[in-house]
């Protein structure tokens, strides 16, 4: 199971984690995807998924 701490460990900001808490379905989809993916694809997938879902740009 992917936890909030694991997301922090791969570089997801607290603001983003708080935003995901506001959208539990998206968070659940991300956790499901992460649990199926090799670690090296996590950041790439999170980045593009968040851009798609929330329109977040750095």
Jmol script that loads the backbone (N, CA, C; Angstrom):
load data "model"
ATOM      1  N   UNK A   1       0.848  -1.194   0.000  1.00  0.00           N
ATOM      2  CA  UNK A   1       0.000   0.000   0.000  1.00  0.00           C
ATOM      3  C   UNK A   1       0.885   1.246   0.000  1.00  0.00           C
ATOM      4  N   UNK A   2       0.533   2.196  -0.808  1.00  0.00           N
ATOM      5  CA  UNK A   2       1.274   3.452  -0.894  1.00  0.00           C
ATOM      6  C   UNK A   2       0.742   4.392   0.193  1.00  0.00           C
ATOM      7  N   UNK A   3       1.655   4.919   0.977  1.00  0.00           N
ATOM      8  CA  UNK A   3       1.269   5.840   2.050  1.00  0.00           C
ATOM      9  C   UNK A   3       1.674   7.260   1.700  1.00  0.00           C
ATOM     10  N   UNK A   4       1.181   8.215   2.463  1.00  0.00           N
ATOM     11  CA  UNK A   4       1.565   9.606   2.250  1.00  0.00           C
ATOM     12  C   UNK A   4       3.064   9.780   2.447  1.00  0.00           C
ATOM     13  N   UNK A   5       3.639   9.061   3.417  1.00  0.00           N
ATOM     14  CA  UNK A   5       5.071   9.164   3.647  1.00  0.00           C
ATOM     15  C   UNK A   5       5.861   8.699   2.427  1.00  0.00           C
ATOM     16  N   UNK A   6       5.407   7.653   1.777  1.00  0.00           N
ATOM     17  CA  UNK A   6       6.093   7.169   0.573  1.00  0.00           C
ATOM     18  C   UNK A   6       6.029   8.209  -0.539  1.00  0.00           C
ATOM     19  N   UNK A   7       4.903   8.899  -0.664  1.00  0.00           N
ATOM     20  CA  UNK A   7       4.807   9.963  -1.665  1.00  0.00           C
ATOM     21  C   UNK A   7       5.788  11.086  -1.333  1.00  0.00           C
ATOM     22  N   UNK A   8       5.884  11.440  -0.037  1.00  0.00           N
ATOM     23  CA  UNK A   8       6.866  12.458   0.370  1.00  0.00           C
ATOM     24  C   UNK A   8       8.288  12.011   0.021  1.00  0.00           C
ATOM     25  N   UNK A   9       8.569  10.723   0.246  1.00  0.00           N
ATOM     26  CA  UNK A   9       9.908  10.190   0.002  1.00  0.00           C
ATOM     27  C   UNK A   9      10.322  10.283  -1.463  1.00  0.00           C
ATOM     28  N   UNK A  10       9.359  10.224  -2.387  1.00  0.00           N
ATOM     29  CA  UNK A  10       9.706  10.334  -3.809  1.00  0.00           C
ATOM     30  C   UNK A  10       9.566  11.768  -4.319  1.00  0.00           C
ATOM     31  N   UNK A  11       9.363  12.710  -3.401  1.00  0.00           N
ATOM     32  CA  UNK A  11       9.442  14.119  -3.775  1.00  0.00           C
ATOM     33  C   UNK A  11       8.116  14.831  -3.988  1.00  0.00           C
ATOM     34  N   UNK A  12       7.003  14.210  -3.606  1.00  0.00           N
ATOM     35  CA  UNK A  12       5.713  14.885  -3.733  1.00  0.00           C
ATOM     36  C   UNK A  12       5.581  15.883  -2.581  1.00  0.00           C
ATOM     37  N   UNK A  13       5.214  17.106  -2.909  1.00  0.00           N
ATOM     38  CA  UNK A  13       5.134  18.144  -1.878  1.00  0.00           C
ATOM     39  C   UNK A  13       3.929  17.930  -0.966  1.00  0.00           C
ATOM     40  N   UNK A  14       4.024  18.487   0.255  1.00  0.00           N
ATOM     41  CA  UNK A  14       2.917  18.394   1.209  1.00  0.00           C
ATOM     42  C   UNK A  14       1.663  19.056   0.656  1.00  0.00           C
ATOM     43  N   UNK A  15       1.839  20.174  -0.060  1.00  0.00           N
ATOM     44  CA  UNK A  15       0.692  20.853  -0.672  1.00  0.00           C
ATOM     45  C   UNK A  15      -0.049  19.918  -1.621  1.00  0.00           C
ATOM     46  N   UNK A  16       0.721  19.183  -2.421  1.00  0.00           N
ATOM     47  CA  UNK A  16       0.114  18.262  -3.377  1.00  0.00           C
ATOM     48  C   UNK A  16      -0.600  17.124  -2.658  1.00  0.00           C
ATOM     49  N   UNK A  17       0.025  16.609  -1.587  1.00  0.00           N
ATOM     50  CA  UNK A  17      -0.598  15.541  -0.805  1.00  0.00           C
ATOM     51  C   UNK A  17      -1.897  16.039  -0.176  1.00  0.00           C
ATOM     52  N   UNK A  18      -1.894  17.273   0.333  1.00  0.00           N
ATOM     53  CA  UNK A  18      -3.121  17.856   0.885  1.00  0.00           C
ATOM     54  C   UNK A  18      -4.198  17.974  -0.193  1.00  0.00           C
ATOM     55  N   UNK A  19      -3.778  18.357  -1.403  1.00  0.00           N
ATOM     56  CA  UNK A  19      -4.708  18.466  -2.517  1.00  0.00           C
ATOM     57  C   UNK A  19      -5.294  17.099  -2.858  1.00  0.00           C
ATOM     58  N   UNK A  20      -4.451  16.084  -2.830  1.00  0.00           N
ATOM     59  CA  UNK A  20      -4.927  14.723  -3.105  1.00  0.00           C
ATOM     60  C   UNK A  20      -5.937  14.271  -2.046  1.00  0.00           C
ATOM     61  N   UNK A  21      -5.730  14.696  -0.803  1.00  0.00           N
ATOM     62  CA  UNK A  21      -6.696  14.368   0.253  1.00  0.00           C
ATOM     63  C   UNK A  21      -8.081  14.943  -0.065  1.00  0.00           C
ATOM     64  N   UNK A  22      -8.086  16.068  -0.749  1.00  0.00           N
ATOM     65  CA  UNK A  22      -9.354  16.696  -1.118  1.00  0.00           C
ATOM     66  C   UNK A  22     -10.024  15.957  -2.284  1.00  0.00           C
ATOM     67  N   UNK A  23      -9.239  15.142  -2.980  1.00  0.00           N
ATOM     68  CA  UNK A  23      -9.745  14.372  -4.119  1.00  0.00           C
ATOM     69  C   UNK A  23      -9.410  12.902  -3.917  1.00  0.00           C
ATOM     70  N   UNK A  24     -10.113  12.227  -2.987  1.00  0.00           N
ATOM     71  CA  UNK A  24      -9.741  10.852  -2.617  1.00  0.00           C
ATOM     72  C   UNK A  24      -9.765   9.866  -3.783  1.00  0.00           C
ATOM     73  N   UNK A  25     -10.639  10.078  -4.751  1.00  0.00           N
ATOM     74  CA  UNK A  25     -10.684   9.161  -5.895  1.00  0.00           C
ATOM     75  C   UNK A  25      -9.391   9.240  -6.694  1.00  0.00           C
ATOM     76  N   UNK A  26      -8.911  10.450  -6.922  1.00  0.00           N
ATOM     77  CA  UNK A  26      -7.646  10.624  -7.651  1.00  0.00           C
ATOM     78  C   UNK A  26      -6.497  10.009  -6.854  1.00  0.00           C
ATOM     79  N   UNK A  27      -6.498  10.224  -5.553  1.00  0.00           N
ATOM     80  CA  UNK A  27      -5.443   9.666  -4.706  1.00  0.00           C
ATOM     81  C   UNK A  27      -5.463   8.136  -4.770  1.00  0.00           C
ATOM     82  N   UNK A  28      -6.645   7.576  -4.738  1.00  0.00           N
ATOM     83  CA  UNK A  28      -6.776   6.113  -4.814  1.00  0.00           C
ATOM     84  C   UNK A  28      -6.278   5.598  -6.169  1.00  0.00           C
ATOM     85  N   UNK A  29      -6.594   6.306  -7.257  1.00  0.00           N
ATOM     86  CA  UNK A  29      -6.111   5.909  -8.581  1.00  0.00           C
ATOM     87  C   UNK A  29      -4.593   5.961  -8.640  1.00  0.00           C
ATOM     88  N   UNK A  30      -4.007   7.016  -8.074  1.00  0.00           N
ATOM     89  CA  UNK A  30      -2.550   7.146  -8.068  1.00  0.00           C
ATOM     90  C   UNK A  30      -1.928   6.028  -7.242  1.00  0.00           C
ATOM     91  N   UNK A  31      -2.496   5.759  -6.052  1.00  0.00           N
ATOM     92  CA  UNK A  31      -1.956   4.683  -5.215  1.00  0.00           C
ATOM     93  C   UNK A  31      -2.038   3.343  -5.938  1.00  0.00           C
ATOM     94  N   UNK A  32      -3.139   3.101  -6.637  1.00  0.00           N
ATOM     95  CA  UNK A  32      -3.294   1.851  -7.382  1.00  0.00           C
ATOM     96  C   UNK A  32      -2.243   1.750  -8.479  1.00  0.00           C
ATOM     97  N   UNK A  33      -2.063   2.826  -9.213  1.00  0.00           N
ATOM     98  CA  UNK A  33      -1.071   2.831 -10.291  1.00  0.00           C
ATOM     99  C   UNK A  33       0.336   2.639  -9.739  1.00  0.00           C
ATOM    100  N   UNK A  34       0.647   3.329  -8.636  1.00  0.00           N
ATOM    101  CA  UNK A  34       1.987   3.228  -8.061  1.00  0.00           C
ATOM    102  C   UNK A  34       2.273   1.816  -7.568  1.00  0.00           C
ATOM    103  N   UNK A  35       1.269   1.168  -7.029  1.00  0.00           N
ATOM    104  CA  UNK A  35       1.490  -0.173  -6.501  1.00  0.00           C
ATOM    105  C   UNK A  35       1.762  -1.172  -7.623  1.00  0.00           C
ATOM    106  N   UNK A  36       1.366  -0.832  -8.843  1.00  0.00           N
ATOM    107  CA  UNK A  36       1.581  -1.717  -9.985  1.00  0.00           C
ATOM    108  C   UNK A  36       2.855  -1.383 -10.755  1.00  0.00           C
ATOM    109  N   UNK A  37       3.407  -0.190 -10.539  1.00  0.00           N
ATOM    110  CA  UNK A  37       4.510   0.298 -11.367  1.00  0.00           C
ATOM    111  C   UNK A  37       5.860   0.138 -10.676  1.00  0.00           C
ATOM    112  N   UNK A  38       6.897  -0.088 -11.461  1.00  0.00           N
ATOM    113  CA  UNK A  38       8.240  -0.045 -10.878  1.00  0.00           C
ATOM    114  C   UNK A  38       8.519   1.351 -10.334  1.00  0.00           C
ATOM    115  N   UNK A  39       9.351   1.425  -9.310  1.00  0.00           N
ATOM    116  CA  UNK A  39       9.599   2.688  -8.625  1.00  0.00           C
ATOM    117  C   UNK A  39      10.049   3.798  -9.572  1.00  0.00           C
ATOM    118  N   UNK A  40      10.878   3.457 -10.562  1.00  0.00           N
ATOM    119  CA  UNK A  40      11.411   4.517 -11.415  1.00  0.00           C
ATOM    120  C   UNK A  40      10.348   5.205 -12.267  1.00  0.00           C
ATOM    121  N   UNK A  41       9.187   4.612 -12.423  1.00  0.00           N
ATOM    122  CA  UNK A  41       8.129   5.265 -13.195  1.00  0.00           C
ATOM    123  C   UNK A  41       7.195   6.102 -12.324  1.00  0.00           C
ATOM    124  N   UNK A  42       7.335   6.007 -11.014  1.00  0.00           N
ATOM    125  CA  UNK A  42       6.416   6.712 -10.109  1.00  0.00           C
ATOM    126  C   UNK A  42       6.378   8.207 -10.342  1.00  0.00           C
ATOM    127  N   UNK A  43       7.560   8.824 -10.304  1.00  0.00           N
ATOM    128  CA  UNK A  43       7.599  10.285 -10.399  1.00  0.00           C
ATOM    129  C   UNK A  43       7.055  10.766 -11.737  1.00  0.00           C
ATOM    130  N   UNK A  44       7.428  10.081 -12.799  1.00  0.00           N
ATOM    131  CA  UNK A  44       6.933  10.462 -14.120  1.00  0.00           C
ATOM    132  C   UNK A  44       5.403  10.369 -14.162  1.00  0.00           C
ATOM    133  N   UNK A  45       4.881   9.259 -13.662  1.00  0.00           N
ATOM    134  CA  UNK A  45       3.436   9.050 -13.702  1.00  0.00           C
ATOM    135  C   UNK A  45       2.709  10.075 -12.831  1.00  0.00           C
ATOM    136  N   UNK A  46       3.234  10.292 -11.607  1.00  0.00           N
ATOM    137  CA  UNK A  46       2.614  11.270 -10.700  1.00  0.00           C
ATOM    138  C   UNK A  46       2.592  12.648 -11.352  1.00  0.00           C
ATOM    139  N   UNK A  47       3.744  13.042 -11.903  1.00  0.00           N
ATOM    140  CA  UNK A  47       3.852  14.378 -12.495  1.00  0.00           C
ATOM    141  C   UNK A  47       2.789  14.591 -13.579  1.00  0.00           C
ATOM    142  N   UNK A  48       2.708  13.689 -14.528  1.00  0.00           N
ATOM    143  CA  UNK A  48       1.780  13.887 -15.641  1.00  0.00           C
ATOM    144  C   UNK A  48       0.341  13.683 -15.223  1.00  0.00           C
ATOM    145  N   UNK A  49       0.110  12.790 -14.295  1.00  0.00           N
ATOM    146  CA  UNK A  49      -1.255  12.577 -13.802  1.00  0.00           C
ATOM    147  C   UNK A  49      -1.754  13.830 -13.070  1.00  0.00           C
ATOM    148  N   UNK A  50      -0.916  14.434 -12.249  1.00  0.00           N
ATOM    149  CA  UNK A  50      -1.310  15.641 -11.522  1.00  0.00           C
ATOM    150  C   UNK A  50      -1.521  16.807 -12.472  1.00  0.00           C
ATOM    151  N   UNK A  51      -0.661  16.915 -13.487  1.00  0.00           N
ATOM    152  CA  UNK A  51      -0.855  17.979 -14.474  1.00  0.00           C
ATOM    153  C   UNK A  51      -2.206  17.787 -15.160  1.00  0.00           C
ATOM    154  N   UNK A  52      -2.522  16.538 -15.490  1.00  0.00           N
ATOM    155  CA  UNK A  52      -3.778  16.262 -16.174  1.00  0.00           C
ATOM    156  C   UNK A  52      -4.979  16.510 -15.262  1.00  0.00           C
ATOM    157  N   UNK A  53      -4.903  16.042 -14.021  1.00  0.00           N
ATOM    158  CA  UNK A  53      -6.049  16.149 -13.114  1.00  0.00           C
ATOM    159  C   UNK A  53      -6.242  17.580 -12.606  1.00  0.00           C
ATOM    160  N   UNK A  54      -5.153  18.193 -12.177  1.00  0.00           N
ATOM    161  CA  UNK A  54      -5.278  19.460 -11.452  1.00  0.00           C
ATOM    162  C   UNK A  54      -4.750  20.666 -12.205  1.00  0.00           C
ATOM    163  N   UNK A  55      -4.115  20.446 -13.349  1.00  0.00           N
ATOM    164  CA  UNK A  55      -3.530  21.566 -14.082  1.00  0.00           C
ATOM    165  C   UNK A  55      -2.355  22.176 -13.354  1.00  0.00           C
ATOM    166  N   UNK A  56      -1.570  21.337 -12.642  1.00  0.00           N
ATOM    167  CA  UNK A  56      -0.421  21.838 -11.889  1.00  0.00           C
ATOM    168  C   UNK A  56       0.789  21.928 -12.811  1.00  0.00           C
ATOM    169  N   UNK A  57       1.385  23.086 -12.847  1.00  0.00           N
ATOM    170  CA  UNK A  57       2.610  23.279 -13.633  1.00  0.00           C
ATOM    171  C   UNK A  57       3.662  23.884 -12.732  1.00  0.00           C
ATOM    172  N   UNK A  58       4.891  23.414 -12.874  1.00  0.00           N
ATOM    173  CA  UNK A  58       5.968  23.944 -12.035  1.00  0.00           C
ATOM    174  C   UNK A  58       6.612  25.129 -12.724  1.00  0.00           C
TER     175      UNK A  58
END
end "model"
wireframe off; spacefill off
backbone 0.3
color backbone group
